[in-house]
């Protein structure tokens, strides 16, 4: 890649949430081109995956693939492989740790489990999806830290847990419940769409946006006045996400008709 093109990419992401990810992925891409081998990224959220696609599209010699350990994973690792690499990549180095507890006396959430894992000093980028159930949680992670988690994760909050390695192949494909929502909104402002999609008041939506509980296309929303368009994805902490599938015309009263798909 020409230096000017690389600088354009860096400039595009500079100052935003994607800057650090873009720098790391560019470094991986440059290493792939120099060695004619392959590199594996840390776990990426959907926005990070978009950055990987943008960067790799700028390199003619790089093939890109993703894996999160099971079908439908949200957080995935990217494999950047040189098209002339003669060997066979040895996988994405992903493992699964299962934590179990007595579900009769405690119910642990995704946040509880993630907090306990990060409390061990593990960086977020080394952890993929966390799949909690009533008395267990599967923790997708970098294979290099799986044994460390098994040895050291003995408590989640005040709840004692037992951990063991688990088979990735035993994880069923991700299934999400969805609900189509047809609504009319005063405008396509972010707070209006959040209110319609998550069934809350517009003032509550504005407060949650200000508290950084809402992400727009996997980035901090920052402002309630942002204009939303078809294809945008809104996610709210603890409440799932909403995709704007269609923006229709206006009603006689000047309100805009939108069709939303809410994922639970």
ABEGO torsion letter per residue (X at the ends): XBAAAAAAAAAAABGBAAAAAAAAAAAAAAAAAAAGBBBBBBBBBAAAAAAAAAAAAABAABBBBBBAGBBGBABBBBBBBBAABABBBAEAGBBBBBBBBBAAABBBBAAAAAAAAAAAGBBAAABBBBBBBAABBBBBBBAAAAAAAAAABABBEABBBBBBBBBAAABBBBBBBBBBBBBBBABABAAAAAAAAAGBBAAAAAAAAAAGABBBGGBBAGBAABBBBBGBBBBBBGAEBBBBABBBBBBAAGBBBBBBBBBX
